[in-house]
Amino acid sequence: MRRSQIVAAIFVLFCVVWAQSAMCMVTATSLKVSPVVYRGDCPGVIKFNGTITSDRAGIVRYIFTRSDGATDTIVKTLRFLRPGTMKVQTTWTLGGSTLCYYEGWESIKVLSPNPVASNKAKFELKCNPPLNSAISAHGNTDWHIDTANEFLFGTDMGGTVTAPNHAPAGWTKSHMHSGATNTAKYYYDKTRVATGEDNNAASGIDRAMLFFYAGHGCPTFWNTLGDNASQSSMLIANINNGGMLRYYWQCSCAVFAHGPNSTCGGSTMHYSCPQDFDGSADSAAMRNVFERWGPVLTSDLRMACGMSTSAYCHESNVDSVWSNYNNLHMEVAESFIEGFSDWGVVPLCITKGGADITKTPLYTDATFTNQPNTSGSSYYHIMYASGTQSQRRPLTLLPVTLPRLRVVPIAPSARFKSQSSITDESFSGGKAVVNIEAASGGILLKAQQPEPDDIRAIPEKEYLSRADAFVKKMGWHNEEVGKPTITRLATASIPAEGSNKQIVRGQKAVVVTYQRRINVHGTTVEVLGAGGKIKLAMNNKGRVLNASQVWRKVEQTSDDIKLKTLEQAKAEAARKLSSPDAYVLDQWRWGYKEPAGNVAATELKPVFQFAFIPKDQAKSVEFPPRIVEIPAEK
């Protein structure tokens, strides 16, 4: 009996102690988030660290709640052995192609012993676009649909390889809007117009790292498969509306027009003189790319590029742009500008940044990146081609035949063979990396560690003199080297806000190009194409940033080629125009065609190239300029 009483007393005491400990109270709970703003590749991991405070020993049960309505399926437990505070934590992984922007929160919800909710730990998610993702679209179903496809894949819509150089094979690529109509809404941001769908997962232009458009246009609009798009309804890389774009590239006539309605630099195209912009408001007489495109750019966008003049949007342009980037290792903006700046076309790129243009992507982007532009937003900056982009061929008597040119293997010169680098004071930084193209023997030299540059340019004749000296020093000079042309990468900057609209002009670099010419039977024949060139990029001081020579060794065979006459070739080219009577021949070329250095070739074939422009340039939307290439062999 006595033993039973003792056991009962102990049991009662245990129950009292247990009851007292179970009756603890949660007196405080809090939660912190890191980072408060997530900016990066997605999915991103958001970390939450919190605390729960109890006034005595006991058991606390809790869960996490989230802004998307999700709650824990497993109740979590804390065992307090004494009064105090214990730590809790969780993570939330989210974001991707279907969720690139999100404002959310998590909170601690105590279930027992007493219901308590912590603060809402708020965060913001801003996803980068997938690295090396590219999309293209066309505004018309003539040759521009092919150009949009060639830009990404190197083939026309029929599958024929037309641009051996194109967006890198390892990239994620998609040609949009095939078979679609009235696609303007996919260029528009819904914060500017209610119908905007630039963030549409399948068709929006603001959903990748790089977007490229090919189609008809003019300074204030461009065709979009039935309707037209314009700048006023756009806001590119608006992350709050799901926009992620980093590079907006466009090939159409004068959509990026800047400067007076006049011509210069050997071009017959209007708006070919951006350097003569006088600060006026945008008008047909004086185009203002800052005014038309500045409000389109968010500070996240790295650059938008297009043409100040009309544009041809030919497969050779696409091939040249990507050869510049993939093979010659030119920087991003330079690859676009130099690749399209032929036949009198003046490309232009614009970005936002602080007052120092050298800190903006126009200068810093050696390669494509999916990171946002962090250089600032107080200024607009442009870069464009200025110089001798177009040289007109005088009318000459063409030969009736030409010898067939066979490509023969060539060993690299002793100067470059088996060398990974060379040292020479001509290079910026004094040293260059050596690369040799196996397909052609082409040589690429790239400054290893370029030195800081001077903002001041030297006279043009000094660049040409230094270029000539460099070509001779490298052993590249011979009787086939033609006269050089020079393209200046000119710049201009202007405050984005306020009444001070003073224009600051400058120059980033120059590109000097030597075209190959071959003497056959006493006739000098130009070599056309992405190959057959010596190309030097020089900084403002005149020191070499990169240099390339694509110059295949050829031999003349005894097999002569009978050539079409100029009139025969011109008539054949005109038949390829949809409305021949609306066009006039602006320029023409003929010669052997040599491909880029990474392309295998056994023969250099002769071709004619004709550049047609509309008789009335005001009708370039209806009749855009066109390049037609015709085989010269009968």
C-alpha positions, 0 to 999 in steps of 0.5 A: 500500500505504502509503495503504491502511494509513493509511485502515485506521488511520483507520477503526479509530480512528473505530470505537474512538471510536464504540464508546466513545461508544456505550457511555455509561450512563444514571445517573439519570432523574426525572419531575415532574408539573404539576399534582399535582391537576388540578381543572377542566373536562375534558378536562384536560391533565397536563404532565410534565417530566423529565430523563435523565443520561448519564455520557458522550457517546452515544445514549439511546433512551426512551419514556413509560409510563402507568398505563393501560397505554399506551406510546409507539409511537414511540421517542424519542432523545437525543444526548449530545455530552458527559456531562450531563443533558438535559430531556424532556417530554410531556403527557397529555390525559384526562377527561370524562363517562366519566372524571371522576376518575382517579389515575394516573402516567407514568414514563420508561422508558430502553430503551438503552444500559441499561434504567432507569425513572424514578419514577412521577410521580403525579397526581389528576384531578378533573373539573368537570361540564359547565357548564350541564348539567342533568338531572331525574328523577321519582319518580312517574308522576302530575303529577310526571313532567310537573313534571320535564319542565317544569323543563327544557323548559317542556312537559308529557310531551304537549308542551304548553307549561305553564311558559314559563320553564324551564332556559335553552335553551342548556343541555345537558338530559336528563329521566331515568328515563322508563319505568324502575322501581326507580331508588333505586340511581341516587341512591346512592353505592357507598361507602355501599351496594354497589348504588349507581349514582349515577355511572351515565353514563345514569341516575345523579343525580350526573353533571351540574351541576344535578339536579332531582327531582319526586315524593312524599316525607316526611322520611326517604324519597321514591318512586323509581318502585317503590322508595324512596330515603333520605338514609342511602345517599347521598353527593352530589358524591363525586368519588372515586366519579365524582360531580360534582353541584353543585346538588341540587334536590328538590320533594317533601313535607317531605324537607328538614323542619326544626323542630317539627311545627307550623304558622306564617306562615299555613301549615297545613302541618306543619314550617313553622317552621324558625326554631323548631328547638331543636337536638334530634336528628331525630324526628317531633316535631322535625325536624333537617335538619342531621342528615339531610342534613349527612352526604349533602353532600361539600364539593364540593357547592354546595347541596341544596334542598328543602321543609321543609313539604309541596309542590305541585310545580306548573308555576307553581312551576317557571315562577316559579323560572326567571322569578326566575333568567332574568328577574329575575336573582335569585341561585340559592338565592333563585330556588328559595326564592322560587319555591316559597314560595307557598301556605304552602310553606317551601323550604330550602337547605343547604350546607357551609362555614366559619364565615362563611355569607357566604362560602358558595354560599348567598350567593355564587352569583349564577349557576350554576357548575360549580366545586366549593364551596371555602368550607370544611366545618366548618359546616352552613348553611341558608337558608329562607323565613320570613314572610307566604308565605300569605294566606288569601282570605275567602269573598266573593260572586263576580260572575256576569260579568267584562269581558274584559281586552285587553292594549294596547301600552305605552311605557316611562315617561320615567324608564326609556326609553332609559336603561341605568342609573339613580342613586338612593340607594335601591339598594345601591351607589346605582346600578342597571342598567335592563332592559325586557322587550319582550314586556310592557314589564316593568321590571327594575332590578338594583343594579350594584355592591351595597355590603357588607351588615350582618348585622343585620336591621331591623324588618319595618315598616321594610322595608315603609316603605322598600319603599313609598317606593321604589315611589312614587319609581319611579312604580309606585304606583297604585290597583291596587297591593295590600298587600305581603307579605314573605318573609325569607330566614332563615339558621341555622348549626351546627358540623358536628362536635364537641359544640358545637351552638350555632345561629347565626341570621341573615338574608340578605335580604327579598323584598317583593311587591305583588300587582296588583288590578284594579277591575271593576264595583266588584269588586276582582279579584286578578291571579294568575300570575308577572306582575302583581307588583312585587317588591323584593329588599332587603338587611338594611339595607333597600336595594334589590338588585333590583326588578321591575314586570310590570304590563301595560296593559289595557283592559276590552272590552264583551265580558263573560265569563260565569263559573263559580260557585265550587262549579262550579269547585271540583267540576271541580277535585276531579274531577281528583284521583285520590282526591278523598275523601282531600283537603280544600280548603286555599286557593283563589284566583280572578282574572285571570292575567298571565304573566311579563314575557318572555311575549307576551300579548294577553289576561288570562284569569280562572281559579280556583286550588285548593290541596288537601291530604290530610285526614291530612297523615301520608299525604302520601306517598300523597296529596301536595298538589295545585294545580288550575287551572280556567278561570273562563269558562263 
